[in-house]
Amino acid sequence: MSLNKYNRRRGFSLVELMVAMIISALLLLGLVQIFGASSAAYRSNMGVARTQEGSRFAMDFLARDLRMAGYMGCVNDMSRFMGAQPSFFSHFLTTAQRNTLNYNAAEFGLRFNVAIQGYEATGTNIGSVVDLAALAGPWAGTPAFPAVLAPAPRAGSDILVLRFFGSDGALVTGFNPTPGAGAPTVSIEPARAGLVTAGGLYALGDCNIASVFQATTAANPTTGTFNVATSGLNQSGFQGQEALFGLASMNLYRAESLIYYVAEGPGGVPSLYRATATGAGWNSEEIVEGVEMLQLA
């Protein structure tokens, strides 16, 4: 009787314990492998999703700005501005340069007579084979690109320049192009005074004429009035334009000059950048990380 009680109370043998441990280890190993595979699949899917989202984001930016390229108010046909008697005036030119239609005398970012301009990187023309791992050194291409961007453009990637008037215009309520000894003035609705900052790039436009310039002062928040002096980027005034603008249909726009390019971002990761002309230089912002190159066919 006592022997049976002892047999009923005895524990696992060493062999049984070792078998149980081996089975548990195999099960644990399987779970670890399943977790590792699931984690790798998750990271891969997240990488693909980020790539697709970044691509959509970049294309949205490019598509929006490409659609706006060449927009100059209610006149969308730029050819109307480029005749023997042009209706497009750039205050970034001297009066003599304007009279001879020498638009290329302006700094390239301020050449609003050209809506879209591409810069082809060396060795990336149609039919060329580009080795991404071999890209190094400063950017080189046709035509030559000025060293105005920071970070600098990446070698082997094309550069795209877009120029247009912003879609968010403000109605002009006053225009005094020849105020005697003072600077010319433009007035807009006081509620839109925040649109104009000192040194910003702007344009006046109606359905017959367009004129681009740099604002000398910010708009007065009470009157909406600001100055356009012959200083800073402005090389000429409004002479000859006094009777051309129709005040009833004149609007003020931001003059947008943008550069899309690829550069080395933080940590050496190539990224798509968009640089905006500010009137005091270029402000570059990273748009999408992980973009190797930009190619324009």
NORMO-V38219 format. One record per pair of residues at least 6 apart in sequence whose ideal C-beta (glycine too) atoms are under 7 Angstrom apart, sorted by sequence separation. I is the first residue (numbers start at 1). J is the second residue. D is the distance in whole Angstrom. If there is no record, write none. Layout:
BEGIN
I_J_D + I_J_D
END
This chain:
BEGIN
72_78_7 + 81_87_5 + 82_88_7 + 124_130_6 + 139_145_6 + 153_159_6 + 178_184_7 + 179_185_6 + 196_202_7 + 219_225_7 + 220_226_7 + 228_234_7 + 230_236_7 + 264_270_6 + 265_271_4 + 276_282_7 + 80_87_6 + 81_88_3 + 104_111_6 + 123_130_7 + 177_184_5 + 203_210_6 + 204_211_5 + 219_226_4 + 230_237_5 + 275_282_4 + 276_283_5 + 70_78_5 + 90_98_7 + 97_105_5 + 103_111_6 + 145_153_7 + 176_184_6 + 203_211_6 + 218_226_6 + 262_270_6 + 263_271_7 + 275_283_7 + 89_98_6 + 93_102_7 + 176_185_5 + 203_212_4 + 217_226_5 + 275_284_4 + 93_103_7 + 103_113_4 + 217_227_5 + 262_272_6 + 263_273_5 + 175_186_6 + 202_213_6 + 215_226_5 + 216_227_4 + 273_284_5 + 274_285_6 + 93_105_6 + 216_228_6 + 260_272_7 + 261_273_6 + 273_285_7 + 90_103_6 + 93_106_6 + 139_152_7 + 174_187_3 + 201_214_6 + 202_215_5 + 215_228_6 + 216_229_4 + 273_286_6 + 274_287_5 + 92_106_4 + 138_152_7 + 139_153_4 + 145_159_6 + 172_186_6 + 173_187_5 + 260_274_6 + 273_287_6 + 86_101_6 + 139_154_7 + 140_155_7 + 172_187_7 + 173_188_6 + 199_214_6 + 200_215_5 + 213_228_5 + 216_231_6 + 271_286_5 + 272_287_5 + 90_106_6 + 139_155_5 + 172_188_6 + 173_189_6 + 199_215_7 + 216_232_7 + 258_274_6 + 259_275_4 + 272_288_4 + 138_155_7 + 171_188_7 + 198_215_6 + 258_275_7 + 271_288_6 + 92_110_4 + 121_139_7 + 122_140_5 + 137_155_5 + 170_188_4 + 171_189_6 + 186_204_7 + 197_215_7 + 198_216_7 + 214_232_5 + 258_276_6 + 271_289_5 + 122_141_5 + 135_154_7 + 136_155_6 + 170_189_6 + 196_215_5 + 198_217_5 + 214_233_4 + 271_290_7 + 272_291_4 + 121_141_4 + 135_155_5 + 198_218_5 + 214_234_5 + 257_277_4 + 269_289_6 + 271_291_6 + 120_141_5 + 135_156_4 + 197_218_5 + 213_234_6 + 265_286_5 + 269_290_6 + 270_291_6 + 90_112_6 + 119_141_5 + 120_142_5 + 170_192_4 + 196_218_6 + 270_292_6 + 272_294_7 + 196_219_4 + 119_143_6 + 195_219_7 + 265_289_6 + 88_113_6 + 170_195_5 + 119_145_5 + 130_156_6 + 193_219_4 + 193_220_7 + 193_221_5 + 262_291_6 + 196_226_5 + 211_241_6 + 82_113_6 + 188_219_6 + 190_221_7 + 193_224_5 + 262_293_6 + 124_156_6 + 172_204_7 + 190_222_6 + 192_224_7 + 262_294_5 + 123_156_7 + 183_216_6 + 190_223_6 + 199_232_7 + 261_294_7 + 121_155_7 + 124_158_6 + 190_224_4 + 260_294_7 + 121_156_5 + 189_224_6 + 209_244_5 + 121_157_6 + 187_223_6 + 188_224_4 + 209_245_6 + 78_115_6 + 121_158_5 + 187_224_5 + 108_146_7 + 120_158_6 + 165_203_5 + 187_225_4 + 208_246_7 + 119_158_6 + 206_245_6 + 118_158_6 + 119_159_4 + 165_205_6 + 185_225_5 + 186_226_6 + 206_246_5 + 185_226_7 + 204_245_7 + 118_160_6 + 185_227_6 + 186_228_6 + 207_249_6 + 206_249_4 + 212_255_5 + 117_161_4 + 183_227_4 + 184_228_5 + 206_250_5 + 70_115_3 + 183_228_6 + 69_115_4 + 116_162_6 + 183_229_4 + 204_250_6 + 205_251_6 + 233_279_6 + 69_116_5 + 115_163_6 + 204_252_6 + 205_253_6 + 114_163_7 + 115_164_7 + 202_252_6 + 203_253_5 + 112_163_5 + 173_224_7 + 174_225_7 + 202_253_7 + 202_254_6 + 203_255_5 + 184_237_6 + 201_254_7 + 202_255_6 + 184_238_5 + 201_255_4 + 201_257_7 + 178_238_7 + 177_238_3 + 177_241_6 + 178_242_6 + 188_252_5 + 177_242_5 + 214_279_5 + 186_252_7 + 175_245_6 + 175_247_6 + 172_247_7 + 175_250_7 + 201_277_6 + 172_250_4 + 201_279_5 + 172_251_6 + 200_279_6 + 171_251_6 + 172_252_6 + 199_279_4 + 170_251_6 + 199_280_6 + 169_251_4 + 170_252_5 + 169_252_6 + 169_253_5 + 166_253_5 + 165_253_4 + 166_254_4 + 165_254_7 + 165_255_6 + 166_256_5 + 165_256_7 + 73_165_6 + 164_256_5 + 69_162_5 + 71_164_4 + 72_165_5 + 163_256_7 + 69_163_7 + 70_164_6 + 71_165_5 + 163_257_5 + 69_164_5 + 66_162_7 + 68_164_4 + 162_258_5 + 65_162_5 + 161_259_5 + 68_167_7 + 112_212_5 + 159_259_6 + 160_260_4 + 159_261_5 + 157_261_7 + 157_262_4 + 153_261_5 + 154_262_5 + 153_262_7 + 154_263_5 + 149_259_7 + 153_263_6 + 154_264_6 + 152_263_6 + 149_261_7 + 151_263_4 + 151_264_6 + 154_270_6 + 91_211_7 + 87_208_6 + 91_212_7 + 87_209_4 + 88_210_5 + 89_211_4 + 90_212_5 + 91_213_4 + 87_210_7 + 110_233_7 + 149_275_6 + 81_210_6 + 73_205_3 + 74_206_7 + 75_207_6 + 72_205_6 + 73_206_7 + 74_207_5 + 149_282_6 + 151_284_7 + 148_282_6 + 150_284_6 + 160_294_7 + 75_210_7 + 149_284_6 + 157_293_4 + 158_294_5 + 160_296_6 + 73_210_6 + 156_293_6 + 157_294_5 + 158_295_6 + 72_210_5 + 98_236_6 + 158_296_5 + 92_233_5 + 94_235_5 + 95_236_5 + 92_234_7 + 93_235_6 + 94_236_6 + 91_234_5 + 92_235_6 + 93_236_6 + 112_255_6 + 91_235_7 + 95_239_7 + 91_236_5 + 110_257_7 + 109_257_5 + 89_241_6 + 132_292_6 + 109_277_5 + 124_295_6 + 126_297_7 + 73_251_6 + 118_296_5 + 73_253_6 + 65_258_6 + 62_260_7 + 61_274_7 + 58_272_5 + 61_287_6 + 58_287_6 + 58_288_4 + 57_288_6 + 58_291_7 + 54_288_4 + 54_289_7 + 54_290_6 + 51_290_7
END
